[in-house]
Amino acid sequence: MKKYIIQAYLICLLIGFSACKKDFLTYDYAVDGTISEDQVFASNEHARNFLNNAYRGLVANGNGDFRYNLIGEMGLSTGSDEAVSALPGAAINLFNNGNWSPTLLYDDVYVQQYRALRSVNVFLKNAPTSALIDDATLSKQTLIGEAYFLRAMFHFELLKRYGGVIIATKPFDLTDNLDLPKNTFDEVAAQIVADCDLAAANISYATSLDHGSALKGRATKAAALALKSRTLLYAASPLNNPGNDITKWQAAANAAKAVIDLAGTKHGLLTFAQLPNLWNFGTLAYNKEVIFASETLSATTIDLNNAPPSYTDGRGRTNPTQEFVDAFEMKASGKNINAPGSGYDASNPYAGRDDRLALFVNYNGLNFRGVAIDTRVGAKDNNPQAAVDRTTQTGYYLRKFVNTTNTAATRRAYVYFRYAEILLNYAEALNETQASPSIEVYNAVNSVRRRDITSTTAGLAALQSTNINGNGYVPPTRDAMRLRIQNERRVELSFEEHRFFDVRRWKLGDLFFNKPVSGVKITGTAAPFTYTYFTVQNRTFSDKMYRFPFAQTQLAKAPALTQNPNW
């Protein structure tokens, strides 16, 4: 059967997405009308651009802000206990109010990912015999490695949402039987791992620092191993490893360690001073903490949707919860604010906290664009009489990712993998293989907690188990360390689409998602103010919500797929 690719469609996607900046995603080879699959792969230029187009599967609709900005909200954070959406009737509340169903879906990427899988499988089928030639920057072998990485990524996007899905390692045709049963979680995970290994074996660039400037946003060996690390961590977690097979945890630990060993000095952690710019690529483009990120897009969308309303058209739509704010420890003691001897002062609740609180959350009194934020009831940043989506629901606004100095468009990429996650992956997986955490576990967690802080009297207290009366003490047990690692992920990886899935893979949905989320009302004309905590939104969670439902429309087309349990 003769196959055609609608070239105009490809060009619109490629040029539309890359209009702000000429880069590897810009399509320079104009074609009128249609072009056959054979013709595409008979041309080095067209074959390369076909793979470039496959990268579109990492973002929806060619929108570079997609991951951070689902319909004006910050990723999936407002569908977890990280935040509340200030937008009335926000569709993401389907995750929170129990109205989710196979006919009423949100973040349903099923069709998008299978389209992306078909694209990359067409490339992999044709590439070995294609007209692709090695050039000065990208060999044919590296391009094939990138395709394996993308196939692994697209399968993982399905796996983390739906669990077992249909493995697609070939481009299905209309003449094929498409009514197929889904593969198991473990089978899909194994396919992802195999593709990651093939990607790492074929891609010539170890890290993004080995790329030339025109290749930023392309996959590397480190990116492939980072995806392998995350996949194996998910596979070892309680949701997917109910028998607690320790060999799965060890495999996850080994995979994370492989990234650490490969990275060497080319990947690492930014300093605390640099951390706010990790996502601002106008300042620190593809910095050493970034292992893999999308191509950059210059925009103000994130800022407009999330800056407090008194700051140049800010809509303040992502409002961190009190529960999230409370997760930040006391800096000196390294204790939860509710722990005895933590040093917490309820009349001055933001003083002496983990420095990341002021980097990730806009709270009352914090400086933002040269002016103090004022979220006291009725004040400039907390005005219930404002437009429906222009005031905080919780007393807080998102600061992470937002341009804190001015309103200029900021060049950003979506960071899929960064070094801090790998350290926390390693700590979590290694801890589960030991009755008492080893020094390697402590070192990995403390590296993230303290970054470049070397003095014991500065920075967030390092975790330790030798001095029961000392700062940062953790009982020397696997269970105690597990809780600290989980909280560290909650803080460090916040608003990056980890919490939504972490709580699920830990099977802790009933503990964290099946209860109300809170906010604070601040009153008074001068400090000390009065802080009154209140329920912002009731939330519900049931066991079926650990997996996404398959759309009823998909089941009607392919009933052998079968619905996920209890949907």
Residue, then its C-alpha position, 0 to 999 in steps of 0.5 A: m500500500k502506498k503511504y503518503i505524508i501530508q508535508a504541509y502539516l509537517i511544515c506548519l508544526l515545525i515552523g509554527f513551533s520554532a518561529c522564535k528561534k532558528d534551531f534543529l527543529t526548523y524545517d528548511y526544505a519546502v515541499d509542495g503537496t504530498i510526499s510519499e514515505d519512500q520519497v521522505f527516506a530517499s532524502n537525507e534532509h527529509a529523513r532528518n526532519f521527519l525525526n525532528n518532527a517526532y520530537r513534537g510528541l513530547v509537547a501537545n499541539g506544538n505548544g512549548d508551554f504545554r507541560y507547565n501550562l495545561i489550560g492555564e494551570m501549572g502542570l498537574s499540580t492543582g490536581s494534587d495537594e500541591a495547589v488549588s486552581a483559582l480558575p472557577g470550574a477548572a477542568i483539572n478539578l475532575f481529579n479532585n472532586g470524583n467526577w472523573s470518568p471514561t467519558l469525562l477526561y483530563d490530560d488524556v494523552y492516549v491518542q497523542q502518544y500513539r500518533a507520536l509512536r507511529s511517527v518514530n516507528v516509521f523512522l526506525k523502520n526506514a532509517p537503516t536503509s534510508a539516504l541518511i548520511d553522517d554529518a559533522t554533528l549528527s551521525k545516522q547511528t545517533l539519529i537512530g538512538e534518538a528515535y529509540f529514546l523518543r519511543a521509550m519516552f512516548h511509552f513512558e507517558l502512557l505507562k505512568r498514566y494508564g499502567g499497562v498499555i499496548i506496546a507499539t514497536k512497529p507502525f501499524d497499518l489500517t490493514d492490521n488488527l488494531d483490536l489488541p489486548k494491553n501488555t502488562f505494566d512490567e512488559v511495557a516497562a521492560q520495553i522502555v528499558a530496552d529502548c533506553d539501552l539502545a538509545a544510550a548505546n547509539i547516541s554519540y553525545a554523553t550529555s547536553l554539554d557535549h552538544g553544539s548550541a544548535l543541538k540543544g533539546r536533543a536526546t543524549k546518553a544521559a537522557a536515556l539513562a535518566l528515563k531508564s532510572r525513572t521507569l525502574l523507580y516506578a516499576a519498583s514502587p508499591l503500586n507496581n511492585p506489590g510483593n516488594d521485590i527488592t531486586k526491582w529496587q536494586a535495579a532502580a538504584n543501579a540505573a540512577k547510579a549509572v546516570i551519576d557515574l556517566a554525568g561526572t562533572k558535566h552534570g551536577l547541581l546548581t548553587f542556591a543562588q543559581l537555582p531560581n534560573l534553572w528554568n529561565f534559559g535566557t539566563l542559564a541556557y541548558n545549565k549543568e543540572v538539566i539532563f534533558a529538556s525540550e526546545t526553548l520557547s520565548a513567552t510570558t504565558i507562565d508569568l501572566n497566568n501565575a504572577p500575583p494580580s497586582y503585577t502587570d496583568g498577573r492572574g495568579r491561577t496556581n495557588p499553593t496549598q497550606e499543606f505544601v507550605d507546611a512541608f518546608e522544614m525549619k532551616a536550622s533544626g531540619k525538623n518539620i514545623n510541627a515537631p517538638g523543638s523545631g523552632y517554628d514560630a506560629s506568629n511569624p510562620y515564614a521565618g527560619r524556613d528552608d530557603r526553597l520556600a522563598l524560591f518556590v512560593n510567593y507568600n505575604g511580605l516576600n519581595f516580588r519585582g521590587v515590591a512586597i507581596d500583600t496577601r492580607v485579606g482585602a489587600k492588593d494581592n488578596n481581593p475577593q472582589a477582583a476578577v474571578d481568576r485574579t485573586t488567591q484561593t489559599g493566601y499564596y501564589l506560585r513563584k517557581f518558574v515565574n519571572t521575579t524581576n520583570t515582565a519580559a518574555t522569558r525563554r524557557a524549556y520544559v525540563y524533563f530530567r534534572y540531576a536533583e531528581i536522579l540523586l533522589n531516585y538513587a536515595e529512594a531506591l537504595n534506601e529500600t534495599q537496606a534495613s538501615p540507610s547507608i552513607e550513600v543515601y544520606n549523601a545523595v539527599n543532603s546534596v539536594r538539601r544543601r547544594d553548595i552550602t558547606s558550613t554546618t551553621a548555614g543552609l538547611a540542616a543535613l540529615q544525620s542519624t548519629n546524634i539524636n539531639g542534633n539538627g537533622y536527626v533521622p532514626p537510622t531505619r529504612d522507614a524513617m528515611r523513606l518519609r524524609i526522602q518522600n518529603e524531599r521530593r515533595v519540596e524539591l520537585s514541586f510543580e514539575e509533575h512529580r507529586f501527582f504521580d509520586v503519591r500514586r506510585w507510593k500508593l498513598g493517595d488515601l493519605f494525601f489526596n483523599k482529604p481537604v486542602s487548606g489555605v490561610k487568611i491573614t489579618g491585621t494592620a501591622a506585624p504580628f499578623t493573625y493567621t487563620y487556617f481554613t479549608v479551601q477545597n474538599r478532595t476525594f480519592s479512591d483506589k481506581m484513581y491510581r490509574f487513568p481510565f481509558a476513554q470510552t471512545q477508545l474501548a468502543k474501537a478496541p474492546a480487547l484493550t479492556q478498561n482499567p479496574n473499577w472504571 
